[in-house]
Amino acid sequence: MYQQIVRKVSNANLAADDSLDQSMDHLVEPSLLPQSSQLLPVFPTVEGGNRFSTYLIKKVRRNPRDLRAHVQRTLLYLSMGDSDAIYAALIDLFLILGNRGLHIRKNLLRQALPSLKEKQVRFLLFHLSRGLDSNISLPKNTVSSLSIGRSGLTQIVRRTASDSGDSDASPLEQAVEILKQNDWLTAMVILENALHHDPGDEAVCRELLSLYRQQQTREAFYKTYMGLIGRSLALPELWLDTEKFFLDSMSLTN
C-alpha cells in the first residue's frame, strides 16, 4: 500500500492536461495520471520517469497493440538517452507493426539515431521497410518486452531445405502450410507463440481455436487461455464459446 497519496499539483485555473507540466513534489502512481493531449508527461525526477517506464512496459505486455504506449515508451527513453532501452522499445514497435506504420517507425528511428549504437542502427534500418515479425530471430542479447527473450538463432520451428514458400511468411502462413503436411502439433506451437506475442491477432486466434477443437486438445486450450488472462485477447466471445465446447464435451463423457 502506497504511503504517499497522489495529489493534484495544479491550481484551479489549470486544465488536467496542463497539470502534467507542473512540478510534482510527491511520487505519482502512473496509472492514475489523467489522460493528456501530450504524449509524454513531464517528470522532474528520475524516479518518476522510471515508474512511468515500468507502467508502460506492463501496458505494452498487456496490450501489444497499444500504439500510444509504444510511442510514449520510445519518447521516454529518448529523453533519458538510454540507447539499449530505446533500441528495445523500437524493436517492440517494429514487431507489433510489422510492415505497417512506416511513417511512425521512420520518424522515431530518425530521432533515435544519435543515441543508438552502430549495430542497432544497421539492424533497424535493414528492417525498416518491411518491419519485423515474430518468426525473425533478433540479434544476440537483444532485450525487449515482446520478444520473450528470443534472440540469436532460437527459432522454435526452422524450415528445412525441402520446405516451400516464402521464408518471410507470417506465423499464420507457416502454420497453415505445416497443417497441409498433417503436422498439427507443430502448427499449434507456432500459433500459440504468435498469440503470446500478439494476443490481439484475430486471424491467429480463430485458427488456433479451430485447431484446439479439431484435435480435442482441452488441456492446451486452457493453458493458453489462462496464460493470457489480463491481456487484450481478440475474439473473446469465440474463446468463451470454445470453453463451452470443451465443458460440453466433458459432460458427455461423464
Secondary structure as UniProt FT lines:
FT   TURN            12..13
FT   HELIX           16..19
FT   TURN            20..21
FT   HELIX           30..32
FT   HELIX           46..62
FT   TURN            64..65
FT   HELIX           67..80
FT   HELIX           83..97
FT   TURN            98..99
FT   HELIX           102..112
FT   TURN            113..115
FT   HELIX           118..126
FT   TURN            127..130
FT   TURN            134..135
FT   TURN            140..141
FT   TURN            148..149
FT   TURN            161..162
FT   TURN            167..168
FT   HELIX           171..179
FT   TURN            180..182
FT   HELIX           184..197
FT   TURN            199..200
FT   HELIX           202..215
FT   HELIX           218..227
FT   TURN            228..230
FT   HELIX           236..253
//
